[in-house]
């Protein structure tokens, strides 16, 4: 990978990490999971999120290639959201992080690293 390609990859990674570090992104990913969801379903599933923040979060996740928006051109307009392939891979990683945090919950709550030989 050339220097320019490395710089571009680093810029994309920083952008995606910034998106994922927002308050709502991971909750929205978890709510979508492995299915298609309508906006109202997501709003009900993500407790405490406003319509405005859900809209912004979905737009950002879509721009980052994590969420796909499916506009069904029917008499009654319908839009569904689902995870892209990259989004599904990311969700698996998020689940691994949750598993890690549960396994180390006591250490994380105590705020102290495990002592060697203890």
C-alpha positions as CSV (number, residue, x, y, z in Angstrom):
1,X,0.0,0.0,0.0
2,X,1.4,3.3,-1.0
3,X,1.8,6.3,1.4
4,X,-1.2,8.0,-0.1
5,X,-3.4,4.9,0.2
6,X,-2.3,4.5,3.8
7,X,-3.2,8.1,4.5
8,X,-6.6,7.6,2.9
9,X,-7.2,4.4,4.8
10,X,-6.3,6.2,8.1
11,X,-8.6,9.0,7.3
12,X,-11.5,6.7,6.6
13,X,-10.8,4.7,9.8
14,X,-10.7,8.0,11.8
15,X,-14.1,9.0,10.3
16,X,-15.7,5.6,11.1
17,X,-14.2,5.5,14.6
18,X,-15.7,9.0,15.2
19,X,-19.1,7.8,14.1
20,X,-19.0,4.7,16.3
21,X,-17.9,6.7,19.3
22,X,-21.1,8.8,19.3
23,X,-23.7,8.1,21.9
24,X,-26.2,6.3,19.7
25,X,-24.3,4.5,16.9
26,X,-23.7,1.2,18.6
27,X,-27.3,1.1,20.0
28,X,-28.7,1.6,16.5
29,X,-26.4,-1.1,15.1
30,X,-27.6,-3.5,17.8
31,X,-31.3,-2.6,17.2
32,X,-31.0,-3.3,13.4
33,X,-29.1,-6.5,14.0
34,X,-29.6,-9.0,11.1
35,X,-32.9,-7.8,9.9
36,X,-34.6,-4.9,8.0
37,X,-36.2,-2.3,10.2
38,X,-38.4,0.6,9.7
39,X,-37.6,3.9,11.2
40,X,-40.4,3.7,13.8
41,X,-39.2,0.2,14.9
42,X,-35.8,1.6,15.5
43,X,-37.1,4.5,17.4
44,X,-39.0,2.2,19.7
45,X,-36.0,-0.2,20.1
46,X,-33.4,2.5,21.0
47,X,-34.7,3.9,24.3
48,X,-34.2,7.6,24.8
49,X,-33.1,8.5,21.2
50,X,-34.9,11.4,19.6
51,X,-36.2,11.4,16.1
52,X,-33.6,13.9,15.1
53,X,-30.7,11.9,16.6
54,X,-32.0,8.7,15.0
55,X,-32.2,10.4,11.6
56,X,-28.7,11.9,12.0
57,X,-27.2,8.6,13.2
58,X,-28.7,6.6,10.4
59,X,-27.5,9.1,7.8
60,X,-24.0,9.0,9.1
61,X,-23.9,5.2,9.3
62,X,-25.2,5.1,5.8
63,X,-22.6,7.6,4.6
64,X,-19.9,5.4,6.2
65,X,-21.2,2.3,4.4
66,X,-22.4,0.5,7.6
67,X,-26.2,0.9,7.1
68,X,-28.1,0.5,3.9
69,X,-31.3,2.5,3.3
70,X,-34.0,0.7,1.2
71,X,-36.6,3.1,-0.3
72,X,-39.6,1.1,-1.4
73,X,-41.4,3.2,-4.0
74,X,-45.0,2.2,-3.2
75,X,-48.3,4.0,-2.8
76,X,-47.5,4.3,0.9
77,X,-43.9,5.4,1.1
78,X,-41.8,2.9,3.1
79,X,-38.1,3.0,4.0
80,X,-36.3,0.1,5.6
81,X,-32.8,0.0,7.1
82,X,-30.4,-2.9,7.3
83,X,-26.7,-3.5,7.9
84,X,-24.4,-3.8,5.0
85,X,-21.8,-6.6,4.9
86,X,-19.4,-4.3,6.6
87,X,-22.0,-3.4,9.2
88,X,-22.7,-7.1,9.9
89,X,-18.9,-7.7,10.4
90,X,-18.8,-4.6,12.7
91,X,-21.7,-5.9,14.7
92,X,-19.9,-9.2,15.3
93,X,-16.9,-7.2,16.6
94,X,-19.2,-5.2,18.8
95,X,-20.6,-8.4,20.2
96,X,-17.0,-9.6,20.9
97,X,-16.3,-6.3,22.8
98,X,-19.5,-6.8,24.9
99,X,-18.4,-10.3,25.7
100,X,-14.9,-9.0,26.7
101,X,-16.5,-6.3,28.9
102,X,-18.7,-8.9,30.7
103,X,-15.7,-11.2,31.3
104,X,-13.7,-8.3,32.8
105,X,-16.6,-6.5,34.5
106,X,-15.2,-6.7,38.0
107,X,-11.9,-5.2,36.9
108,X,-13.5,-2.5,34.9
109,X,-15.8,-1.5,37.8
110,X,-12.9,-1.5,40.3
111,X,-10.8,0.6,37.8
112,X,-7.7,-1.3,38.7
113,X,-5.7,-3.7,36.5
114,X,-5.4,-7.3,37.7
115,X,-2.4,-7.8,39.9
116,X,0.2,-10.4,38.8
117,X,0.3,-13.3,41.2
118,X,-2.8,-12.1,43.1
